[in-house]
Amino acid sequence: MRSLLAALTLASASLPALAACPANAPGEPLHWAIAICQQRYETDEIESPKMQSCIFSTAKSYKIEPGKPVANACAINLQLKKKWCAELKKSGAADSIDACVRSRDAVPETVAQGGA
């Protein structure tokens, strides 16, 4: 599983930037999936079994295939951002899910740094 995650991360880093995505949901869908799992488990240790399982299942459920461009990447980014913002709202870190989703500043560090 560890090698699978490493392959996922490396493959996503080699994809071109999604310039067509709106500024409030930039980046790669796989990076959003990683950010969702980091938020869920409150860790950035992506090599842990829980994180690997979470990233793999999130990617699978959104039909994200590493190393392959995703035709509806911007729509997936927005869906994942909404999920990420919902958790911020639940924890009290965001006033509103909609405002968070619309905000260009509300982007997880993982996404902003290109998965690093």
C-alpha positions, -999 to 999 in steps of 0.1 A, spaced: 0 0 0 29 24 8 43 20 -28 8 27 -41 5 59 -22 40 70 -33 30 63 -69 -2 83 -65 17 112 -51 44 112 -77 20 107 -105 -1 136 -94 29 159 -91 37 153 -128 3 164 -141 0 199 -155 -17 226 -134 -54 230 -139 -55 265 -151 -91 262 -162 -103 256 -126 -117 285 -107 -93 302 -83 -114 291 -53 -108 254 -62 -74 252 -78 -50 222 -80 -53 185 -86 -82 164 -73 -58 139 -57 -43 167 -36 -79 176 -24 -84 140 -15 -52 140 5 -63 172 22 -97 157 31 -79 127 48 -54 149 65 -83 169 80 -102 138 90 -73 122 108 -56 155 119 -22 144 105 0 150 76 16 115 79 3 102 45 22 70 49 2 58 79 -22 28 70 -53 49 80 -42 77 57 -33 55 28 -67 37 30 -85 70 32 -67 86 3 -71 54 -18 -109 51 -11 -115 89 -16 -97 88 -49 -116 57 -59 -150 71 -50 -143 103 -70 -128 83 -99 -94 99 -96 -67 79 -113 -31 89 -106 -12 100 -137 -43 105 -158 -60 138 -163 -95 139 -149 -121 153 -174 -142 168 -147 -114 178 -124 -127 212 -115 -161 198 -106 -144 172 -84 -122 199 -68 -154 219 -59 -171 188 -45 -141 180 -23 -137 216 -13 -173 216 -1 -166 185 19 -135 201 34 -153 233 42 -182 214 58 -156 200 83 -142 235 89 -178 247 96 -184 217 120 -152 225 139 -160 262 141 -131 272 118 -155 285 91 -186 306 95 -204 292 65 -198 264 41 -208 285 11 -185 314 20 -157 289 25 -163 273 -9 -164 307 -26 -132 320 -9 -100 320 -29 -81 320 4 -97 289 18 -74 263 2 -57 235 21 -19 238 24 -15 204 6 -34 218 -24 -17 252 -24 17 235 -23 9 211 -51 7 180 -29 40 186 -11 
